[in-house]
Amino acid sequence: MTRVHRSVREYDVFARKARVDPLRHVGRVVAPDDDIAQAYARATYDEERWVEMVIVPREAVITVTAPGEE
Amino acid sequence: MGDKVSDLVLSLADCKQLLGLRYAEWCSSTPTLEADIAAAAMGLDDLGHSRVLAGCLSELGPDPRGPERESDPAAYRNVAFLDDTWTEWEQFVAANAILDTAFTVLIESLVEGEVEVLRTRLRKMLAEERYHFLHGRSWLNELGPTASVDQAWREAVEWFGPDGGELRRRLAGKLDRPEPKFEVDWSRWDPIRRRVQPGAIDADTFAMLRGLEERRYGISRAEAPARG
């Protein structure tokens, strides 16, 4: 994929369909800033009428346990 | 603003229809896959907004759409920036950041205004337009000043009209940058099409809007198999 931006960040996208549901991971976007990441997340993951969608910069995620760890 | 509100709403509907089509034309040509998807999504949004706006016309007095719209591309009330397909990405960004935001500024003023049908039906557009604005502003910051930005901004000011001072201030405020320096020759301004420049949408786009292309490739009544 062509990358034209000077630097980009990866964002995880979380969403839910109803208030009683937990937020679940629906995908990722790559964007140069938080604003455009919101626009990309909303455009890319519009398969449901979400009541809530949030994005988190991947670098802010702290892994506590990961698959394959004993 | 002194104008007939139905004339203004039709111009907004025409601009949004053309903007939606121009966005859609770019949905596989932007610099990144994510922007391709955003172009498609924004195109669908603006085509939807155009339909809602056109649907409001029946409640705003006599319909300003005459028979000339079937034959004359210059009957469309769109800004000149949308007359032709954009050949450069910077034109997409200028339209996205400046013109789309200018249309939103007007929608905001209609939602705050006194016409009930517009107050209620246009509100949802503002939620969708928030993403167009974030997308346009970020790309504008990425590209920096361009000739296309100046041109789009000039056409936005023309579209607001000679009494559009408050809308101009709102547009510059939203974009958080000063309006470029230019002079508008208001003596040449067309109050129906809300533009100074002559010209009209390209022939292919006009044919598509009128459904002529579909008719050419569609099955005519004589060719259709008889139903038993």
Chai-1 contact restraints between the chains, C-beta under 6 A:
chainA,res_idxA,chainB,res_idxB,connection_type,confidence,min_distance_angstrom,max_distance_angstrom,comment,restraint_id
A,M1,B,L33,contact,1.0,0.0,6.0,A-B,restraint_1
A,T2,B,P31,contact,1.0,0.0,6.0,A-B,restraint_2
A,V4,B,P31,contact,1.0,0.0,6.0,A-B,restraint_3
A,D33,B,S138,contact,1.0,0.0,6.0,A-B,restraint_4
A,D35,B,L134,contact,1.0,0.0,6.0,A-B,restraint_5
A,D35,B,S138,contact,1.0,0.0,6.0,A-B,restraint_6
A,I36,B,H135,contact,1.0,0.0,6.0,A-B,restraint_7
A,I36,B,S138,contact,1.0,0.0,6.0,A-B,restraint_8
A,Q38,B,L134,contact,1.0,0.0,6.0,A-B,restraint_9
A,A39,B,A38,contact,1.0,0.0,6.0,A-B,restraint_10
A,A39,B,Y131,contact,1.0,0.0,6.0,A-B,restraint_11
A,A39,B,L134,contact,1.0,0.0,6.0,A-B,restraint_12
A,A39,B,H135,contact,1.0,0.0,6.0,A-B,restraint_13
A,Y40,B,E34,contact,1.0,0.0,6.0,A-B,restraint_14
A,Y40,B,A38,contact,1.0,0.0,6.0,A-B,restraint_15
A,R42,B,Y131,contact,1.0,0.0,6.0,A-B,restraint_16
A,A43,B,I37,contact,1.0,0.0,6.0,A-B,restraint_17
A,A43,B,A38,contact,1.0,0.0,6.0,A-B,restraint_18
A,A43,B,A41,contact,1.0,0.0,6.0,A-B,restraint_19
A,T44,B,I37,contact,1.0,0.0,6.0,A-B,restraint_20
